[in-house]
Amino acid sequence: MRDILDQIVKWWDADETFGLATVVRTFSSAPREPGAALAVSRGGEVVGSVSGGCVEGAVYELAGDVIASGQPVLQRYGISDDTAFSVGLTCGGIIDIFVEPVSKERYPEFGDVARAVWAGEPIAVATVVEGPGTLGARRVIWPADREPHMSGTLGSGDRLDQATDDDARGMLAQGLTAVRHYGADGERRMDELSVFVQSFTPPPRMLVFGAIDFAAAVARIGKFLGYRVTVCDARPVFATTARFPDADEVVTDWPHRYLSGITTDDRTVICVLTHDPKFDVPVLEVALRAPAAYIGAMGSRRTHEDRLERLGEAGLTSDELARLRSPVGLDLGARTPEETAVAIAAELIQLRWGGSGKPLTSTQGRIHHD
C-alpha cells in the first residue's frame, strides 16, 4: 500500500469510498508479495498492482462490486486455464486477495496510518480476512512505547486483541507482513480466524560513503529499491544536495565519525566508495563491527588486499573481515557509474532472496526464492 498511499489518501480526504485490494497470502511462484495493493475509486480510476497484470482486470471488477455492496471479499486466484481463457496466474502461483471498501466512516484511523508511514514511524494494521468473526474488522497497533498504543477491535474479545497486539509488535520488529490464525479467545489455531497483519516499518537505510559520481548512481538506484539513502563525505565542496538530488540526506563529516554516531541494524546497507585509505579503512573498521545487512567497498583487487592488511593491523578478526564484500557488486562486466550501481543492486537483491546470480536460462526449478 505504501506505493499508492499518496493517491488513496486524496480519495479518503475527499470522503470518497474506494475499493482497496491487498495481497494477503501467496503460494508457490506468486508475482507479488503480501501487502501489494491495488485501489479503485468510485469513478473507476485505478492505481497499484497485485499480480503484475495477471488478474488485475478481475480484481478491478471485484473492487467495483465491493464499493457497490459495501461488503469485503477474500478471493483466491490460482493457475489460469489458457484453453478456457479463465482468470488466473500464468506463473503457476496462487494468491489470496482481500478486497474491502475504504472510507472515512469505515476506516477512521486511515489518516493516522498514512501520517505514520510518511513519517517513517512503525505501525501495523490487523484485519480479519477469513473465519467466523466480522470480516474486515480492523485494529491499528503502534509500538508499546507510542501513544496511542492501539485503536479498533477485531471483535472477538480482549484476548484476541491482546494476542494480535503481541504478534503485530513482534512482526513490526522484524518487518514481517503475513496472516496469523487465532481462536475466539486469542489462542493460536489454524482452523478458525485468519487475521492479516500488515507491518509498515521505516524503510531500511543505505549509507553511501564517498561523494563521487559512482555514489550518485548508487544513491539513485538505492532510492529506487526503497532505501532511505544518506551520502556522507568529509569534503564540503563535493558533499552537496545539488550533486546528490536522489539522496534523502547529504552529510558533511568524516565517514568513520558519522558512522560511529548513528545506529545501524540488520537491514542497513553500507557502501564505501571512497577507495582512499584515509577514508575507507577507518569507516570500514567501524562498519565491520556494527550490525548491517551488507558492507561493500569499491576498489581493485590490489586495493582490496591492501585494505584487508590495514584492517587486520587495526585488530579486526577474520570473521569480521569475512563480512566485507569487496570488490563491490556482482560480476556483470560493469564499467560506468550506472552499470556499477546496477551490479551493486544485483548483489543486494541476490543476498536478500538467495538467488544464484546466474542467467535464469541456465537454471532450473523455482524462479522466486523464499
N, C-alpha and C positions, 0 to 999 in steps of 0.2 A: 504493500500500500504506500510505502514511502515514496515511490516513483511517481505516483499520481496524486499525491496529497495536495499540492497547490491548487489543482483544478477542482477536486471534490470539496475542498474547504469553501470555495466560492459558491458551489451549489448549496452547501449546508448553510452558509451565511445568508444566502438569499431565501432561506426557508423552503427550499425545493426538496422534494423527495426523489432520491435516486436509488438505483439498484447497484449493490456492491457485491461482486463475485470474488471469492477468495479461495485459492487452493489450500485445502486443509490437510490432505493426505495424498501421498504418491506411492506407487508401487512400480517396481522394475524401472524401465528407461523413460520415466516421465520427463517432459521437456522443461518444466519449471518447478521450482522449489516451493514448499509450503510457505504461504504468506504472499505469493504473487497475486496480483489483484487486477481486476477489470471493473470499470464502473460505467453505468449507462444513465444518462439524465432522462427526465420525463420527456424531454423533447427529442430524444434519440441520439444525442451526442455520446460518443464512446471514447474512453481513454484507458490505457493499460493493456495488459495481456495476461492470459492464464495458461496458454499452451503453445505460444509461438505460431498460432494460426490454425491448428488442427480443429479445435472445437469452438473458436471464438464466435462464429456465426450462431451456433446453437445456444451458447451462453448469453449472447446478446438478446436473442428472442426470449430466453428464460428470464432474464433480468427485467424485460418489459412486462412479462406476466406477473412477476413478483411485485413490481411497482403498482400494477393494477389491482392485485389481490390483497396486498399488504401482508402476505404470508411468506416467511422464509422457506427455502428449499435446500436440501442436500442432494446433489446429483452426482452420480458416478459416470465417468466416461472411460471406456476401455478400448480394446483393439477394434479398428474400423473394419467393416466388411466391404472391401472395394467393389465386389460384384453387385452389391445392393446399394452402393453409394450412401451407406449409413454414416452417421456422425461417429467419429472415434479418433484414436491416436494411431497414426501410421507407424510410429516408432515402436509399437507393441507394449507401451506402458499403460498404466491405469491411474487416473486422478479422481479424487473426490473434491467437488467444488461446492462451497456453501454460498448461496445467493440470498441476500437479505435486503429489505427496504431500509434506507437510512434517511433520517430527517432530524430536525431539532427536537421534535416531540419524542421520537423513538430512541434517539441516541444523544441525549443532552450533554454527555461528557465528551463528545467528539472534539469540541473546541479545545478542551484541556489536553486531550491526547495529541492533537495536532501541534499545540504550542510546545509540548514536551519533546516531540520528535524534532521540531525545528530547532529547539534549544540544545539538542544533543543530550537530553536527560533521559534516563532509563524509565520505561513504563511498559506494562504488559496489559493486554486485553484478553479476557477469558470469555468464550461464548459457547453456549450449549448448541451443538450441531446435530446431535442424534440421541435418541433414547426417550425415556418416559417423562422427562422434565419438560419445561417450557422451551420449545425450540426458539433460539435467538436470544434467550435470557443472557444478560451480559454483566460482567464485573470488571472494573478497571482497577489495576493494582499498581501502586507505587512502591519503591523500596521502603523498608521498615523505618528508615530514618527521615522519610519525607512526610510532609503534611499536604493533603490528607493521605492516609495510608491506603484507602481503598474506597470505591464507590460502586453502588449497584449490588445486586444479588443474583445468584444462579437459581434461586427459587426453591431449593430443597432443604433449607435449614442452615443454621450457623456452621454445623460441622462440615458440610460440603464447601461452603465459602472458605472456611479456615484451611481445609486441606488444599483447595485450589490456590489460596494465597501463598501457602508454603511452597507448593510446586512452582508457581509462577515466579516467585522471587529466586528460587534456585535456578530456574531456566533463564531468568534475566542475567544472572551472574555468569552463565555460560553462553549467552547469546542464542539460546535454543528456541525454536518455534515448532510446535507439534501438538498432536491430540493426546490428551490424558483421559483415563477412564476411571469412573467412580460409581459407588453405590449411593443410595439416597442419603446415607449418613457420612459420606466422605471417604468410605473405605475404598481401597484400590481394587476395582473389579472390572473385568473385561466385557461383561455381558449386560451392563446397564447404561449409564450415562456417558456420552462422549463429549468432552469439553476441549475446544480448540484454544490453545494458549499461544497468542502471538506476542513475541518479545520485540520491543523496539529498544535496542541498545544503541549507545553512541557509536558512530562509525569508527572502525579501527584507525589507528594513526599510522601515517607514513612519514618518517623523518629522513629528509634528504640533506646530506652534508656536502657542501661544496657548490658555490653559486656559479656553475659553468653551464655551457649550452646543453650538455647531456642532462644536467639537473632539471632544466626547463622541460625537456621532453619527458623525463621520468615523472615530474610533478603533474604534467598534463595527463599521462596515462594512469597515474595513481588516482587522480581525481575521478577519471572516467570509471575506474574499478570500484569507486565508493569509499576511498580512504580520505581521512582528513589530513591534508598534506601540509607539512612545515618544511621550509627550506632555511637552512642555517649556514652562515659563513661569517668569519671574523672580519671580512673586508667590506666596509660600508659602501664603497663605490660599486661593488658587484651585487650585494645583497639588497636589492630594491624590489618593490612590488611591481614596478614597471617592467622589470626583466622576468618576473615570475607571476604573471596575472592569474594563473590557474591555482596557485598555492593559496591555502586558507590563511597562512601567516608566513611572513618572512622575518627571520630573526638575525640581528647582527650581534654575534657573540662568538667566542672560541667554541668550537663544536663540543669538546670534552666538558667544558664548564657548563654549557647549556644542558647537555645530556645528563650530567650529574645532578642538575637541579630540578629535573622533572621525573614523573613516574611513568614507567612503561609497563606493559602487560603482555600476556601470551598471544595477543593479536597484533602487536606492534611490529611494523616493518621498518628496518633501518638500512638505508643505502648510503654508503660512504663513497663519494665520487671525487674526492679532492686529489687523489693519487699524489699527495705530498706528505712525506713522513712526519713533518712537524705538525700537521693537522690530523692525518688519518690514524697514526699509531696511538696518540692519546685518546681519541674518541673511540677507537676500537677496544682499547683497554677497558673503558667504561662499559661499552656496549656488550662485550662478551661476558661480562659478569652481571648483566641485568636481564630481566625477563624480556623475551622477544620471540616472535614467530619466525623472523627471518633477519639475518645480518649479512649483507653483501657488500663487497668492496671492489671498486674498479681498479684495473691495472694489469700490466702484463704478467706473465708467469714469473719473470725475473723479479718484478716488483713484489709479487705475492711472496716469493721465497724470502726476500729481504724483510718484508713486513712480518712474516712469521718469526724470523730470527729476532727481530726487535721486540715483538710481543712476548716471546719466550724469555728474553732477557728482563722484561718488565715483570715476570713472575707468573704469567698465565699458564695454566696447566694444559696438558694435551686434550683433555675433554673440553675445556673452554675453547681452545683453538679449533677444535673439530666443528664448532658451530658456525665458523666463518665460511661463507660462500664467496670464493674468490678464485679466479676471475668471475665477476658477477654475471648472472644470466645463463640461459641455455645456449647451446651451440647452434645458432641459426645462420652463422656467417655474417652477423650484423656489422655494419661499418658506420653508418650515420648515427647522430644522436637519437633520431626517431626509431631507427631499427634496433639500436641498443636498448631503448626503453621497452620495445616490444619483447626483446629477449629476456629482460628482467621480469616483465609482467608474466611472460610464459612460465618462468621458473616459479614465481609466486603461485600461479594457478596450479601448476604441477604438484607443488608441495602441499597445497591445501587439499586437493582432491585425490592425489595418489596416481596421477597418470604416468605413463611410461616416457612421455616425451617423444615417442616415435610417431611416424605418419600413421593415421588410422587405417590406411590401406594395407599396412604390414602387420596389423594386429587382429586378434580375434576376440570373441566374447563381447561383454557389455561395453558400450561406449561411455556411459556415465558411471563413474565410480562412487561408492558410498563415502 
